[in-house]
Amino acid sequence: MPLIEIRSLTKTYRKGDETITPLDDVSLDIEQGEFISLMGASGTGKSTLLNLVASIDRPDRGRIAVDGVEITNLSRTKLAAWRAANLGYIFQTHNLVPVLTAYENIELPLLLLPMSSGERRKRIEIALQAVDLLDRADHFPRQMSGGQEQRVGIARAIVAHPKVVVADEPTGDLDPTTSDQILDLLKRLNEQLNVTLLMVTHDAEAAAIADKQFRLDNGKLVQTLGSTIPSARSESLKT
Ligand SMILES: Nc1ncnc2c1ncn2[C@@H]1O[C@H](COP(=O)(O)OP(=O)(O)OP(=O)(O)O)[C@@H](O)[C@H]1O
């Protein structure tokens, strides 16, 4: 069974008199440990899809199951708990809290989970080590470079050992060299820690480091690299 099963997902928005359909009957399987990239012109619905997988938005039709849990059916309260335990989100502008140190920023998601302070400390140290920032634990965001801030953002996304990590333009704010370092880091986390990653990007070179590449075009998902979209098999969730 794939880790993430996306079935017949449709999302529409109203813009004045117009109805736009950024996602039109989209289906996709993502396996445990896969690295998926998603490209597409501006406004085609990439963030919409990411936010549905992240369970911060709901579809008009269709379903998403993660590790057998249909997140599209969960109540708001259950979703909040599900997100805290199962989802990491990497932002374009990393969204660090400026008055907290790197260590404290990374600790934030763990405060939502039942966990001893000793276990928290262990997880934060492992995450800091994974992004090579152990020596910056006590630094505030303003004392770090853009690349280091993004590494803190990545550590925060993986610290709770989530089943899924989504990244919305994680290199969008960075210069080319720093961008390459962040992409190398994401690839390493994917390969060494088996982190399952769904990354939205405008950058074809960034997209190319993924195992499978997709584009959104007129509401439809088109695979541009890797094996085919599994539309016919695993129909159990189909509406
Ligand atoms: N809450 C909303 N209400 C109305 N329209 C929305 C809403 N969110 C997104 N849209 C519209 O849906 C379409 C897809 O938006 P989305 O942000 O998913 O695109 P995107 O591909 O991520 O774009 P970009 O690359 O510019 O970030 C756009 O036309 C956008 O204006």
The ligand as a Tripos MOL2 file, in Angstrom:
@<TRIPOS>MOLECULE
LIG
   31    33     1     0     0
SMALL
NO_CHARGES

@<TRIPOS>ATOM
      1 N1         -8.3750   30.7470   -0.7340 N.pl3     1 LIG1
      2 C1         -8.4920   31.0160   -2.0340 C.ar      1 LIG1
      3 N2         -9.5830   31.6830   -2.5150 N.ar      1 LIG1
      4 C2         -9.7340   31.9210   -3.8360 C.ar      1 LIG1
      5 N3         -8.8480   31.5470   -4.7720 N.ar      1 LIG1
      6 C3         -7.7400   30.8970   -4.3600 C.ar      1 LIG1
      7 C4         -7.5020   30.5980   -2.9800 C.ar      1 LIG1
      8 N4         -6.3280   29.9380   -2.8830 N.ar      1 LIG1
      9 C5         -5.8490   29.8180   -4.1340 C.ar      1 LIG1
     10 N5         -6.6960   30.3970   -5.0180 N.ar      1 LIG1
     11 C6         -6.5260   30.4430   -6.4820 C.3       1 LIG1
     12 O1         -6.3020   29.1140   -6.9430 O.3       1 LIG1
     13 C7         -5.3160   29.0900   -7.9730 C.3       1 LIG1
     14 C8         -4.1710   28.1830   -7.5520 C.3       1 LIG1
     15 O2         -3.4550   28.7970   -6.4800 O.3       1 LIG1
     16 P1         -2.1150   28.1710   -5.8840 P.3       1 LIG1
     17 O3         -1.6250   29.0940   -4.8460 O.co2     1 LIG1
     18 O4         -2.3650   26.7650   -5.5220 O.co2     1 LIG1
     19 O5         -1.1670   28.2100   -7.1730 O.3       1 LIG1
     20 P2          0.3910   27.9190   -7.2830 P.3       1 LIG1
     21 O6          0.5600   27.0230   -8.4620 O.co2     1 LIG1
     22 O7          0.9310   27.4440   -5.9910 O.co2     1 LIG1
     23 O8          0.9420   29.3630   -7.6240 O.3       1 LIG1
     24 P3          2.3680   30.0550   -7.3350 P.3       1 LIG1
     25 O9          3.3620   29.2790   -8.1460 O.co2     1 LIG1
     26 O10         2.1890   31.4520   -7.8500 O.co2     1 LIG1
     27 O11         2.6120   29.9900   -5.8610 O.co2     1 LIG1
     28 C9         -4.9130   30.5490   -8.2050 C.3       1 LIG1
     29 O12        -5.6580   31.0400   -9.2810 O.3       1 LIG1
     30 C10        -5.3070   31.2360   -6.8990 C.3       1 LIG1
     31 O13        -5.6240   32.5820   -7.1280 O.3       1 LIG1
@<TRIPOS>BOND
     1     1     2 1
     2     2     3 ar
     3     2     7 ar
     4     3     4 ar
     5     4     5 ar
     6     5     6 ar
     7     6     7 ar
     8     6    10 ar
     9     7     8 ar
    10     8     9 ar
    11     9    10 ar
    12    10    11 1
    13    11    12 1
    14    11    30 1
    15    12    13 1
    16    13    14 1
    17    13    28 1
    18    14    15 1
    19    15    16 1
    20    16    17 2
    21    16    18 1
    22    16    19 1
    23    19    20 1
    24    20    21 2
    25    20    22 1
    26    20    23 1
    27    23    24 1
    28    24    25 2
    29    24    26 1
    30    24    27 1
    31    28    29 1
    32    28    30 1
    33    30    31 1
@<TRIPOS>SUBSTRUCTURE
     1 LIG1         1 GROUP 0 **** ****
